[in-house]
Amino acid sequence: MSSLNALSRFSHRSAFIAILACVQPVDDVEAEEVRQCGAVASKQEAMPDLSRLVRRSGREVHNTGRLIKGIYYANRFEEQNSFVAFHNACYQMLEENPFLVFSFSRKKYYFDSDRNGCVDEVGALLNAEIDPADFYARLPDAATYCYIDGHPL
């Protein structure tokens, strides 16, 4: 086998592995296995798809420095909020992917510690209140987020 052919096969295999890194569960039974109360997800699933929902709050960040921005979503304009997604923001720039999404109807949270779009932990809450600061402290880069060369922005 030529080295070019081997390289081509390797890149296709790497792309396939990358695609499989974040796969939705096939059915409801498999989805429930992933969404065990308070447990770390045993399989990678994508964060909830918020793009099909009505965004109730803006993505704009007016404050400088480091902060957490909550964006609310609903299924329809006339309905109550269905989800809230919490994003990191630094110097008025909002991160693309949220680190935490909370579903009001299911009372479940979806935590993505590295903000790669895949769920790291799914859990259920007994009440409809959620504090993103508790999850923010668990982010691997929480202590240094919004710092350049060791100095805060």
N, C-alpha and C positions, 0 to 999 in steps of 0.2 A: 504494500500500500504506500502510495506516495505521501510525502510529508504534508503537502497541500491538502490532500484528501483527508488525512488524519486530523489536521487542524480544523478543517470544515466540519467533520463529525464531532469534534470536541466542542466547537462553538455552538453547534445545534443542541448538543446534550446540555451544555451550560445554560443556554436560553430556556430549555425545557425545565430544568431544575429550578431556575429563577421563577418561571411561571407557576410551578407547583408550590413555591414557598408560601403562597398566600391564596388558598383555594377555599371557596365557599363549601360548606357541608352539603352533601347530596340530598338528604331528606331530613324530616323533622326529628326522627329518632337520632340520627347522627348529630344534628344541631344541638339537641338536648345533652348529648354526651359532652359536647364542647362547652356548653353553658352551665356547668355545675356551679352551684351557689358558692361564691367566694373562692373557687378553686382556680388554679392556673390552667389555662386552656391546654388540653392535651393535643389538639390539632390546631394548625393555624387557620383562622377564618378572617375574612375581610372585615374591617370596621363597617358599621351600618352605612348604607348608601344614602346620603342626605341630599344628593343632587336632584332627586325627583320630588322633593318636598318644597313647601313654600317657606322661604327664609323670612323670619319675623324681625330680626335685628340685623343691623349693618355690620360689615367687616371692618369698618373704619376704626382706627385707634388714634385717639387724640392726645393721650398722655405720653410723656416721654419716660424712659426707663423701662424696667421690667414689670410686666403685669400679666394677669390671666384674663382673657376675654371670653365671655360666654355668648354664643350665638344660638338663638331659639329658632326652631322649625316646627311647622304644622303640616298636616296632610292636606288641608284646604284652608283658604283664607278665613272662613267663618268658624272653623274649629279651634279648640284650645291647643296649646303647645303640645307637640308629640315628643320632641327630642330637644336636648340642649347639648351643644358641642363646645368644649372648652379648649382654647388654643393658647399657646404661649405667644406673647408679643414682646418685642424689644425695640425701643426707640421708634415707635409708631409703625412698626412692621409686624404684621401678623404671620405666624407660621402657616404654611399651607394645610398641613394635616393636624387634626386635633389630637390631644393626648388622652382625652376622656370624652365619651359620649354617654348620655343618660337617656333611657327611654322611660317616659312618664307612664305609658300604658302598661308596660311589662315590669316596671320597677326594677330594671336591670341596668347595670353599667358595663361599659366596654372600655377597657384601659389599654392604651398603646404606648408603652414607655419610650420607645425609640421613634415614634411618629412615622413609621414606615407604611402605615395603612393596614397593618395586620394586627389583630387582637392578641395581646399578651395575657390578658386576664378578663374573665367575665364573671360577674357576680350579681346577686340579688340583694336589694335593700328592703328592710322592713317598713320604712316610711319613705315618702316621696321627696325627702330632702337629701341633697348631696353637697358635700363641701369639696371643691376641686383642690383646695390647699392640701388636704390629706394625701391626695394622689400626686400632686406636684412635688411634694417632698420625696416621693419614691422615684422620681425621674433620675436616671443616672447622671444627667448634666445639670440638675437643679441648682447646685451650688455655684456653678460657673456660667450658667446661661445668661446671656446679655453682658458678657465680659470680653474685652479685647486685651490681650497681653496681660492678663491678671488684674485689669482695672475696669471698674464698672463704667458703662456708657453714660 
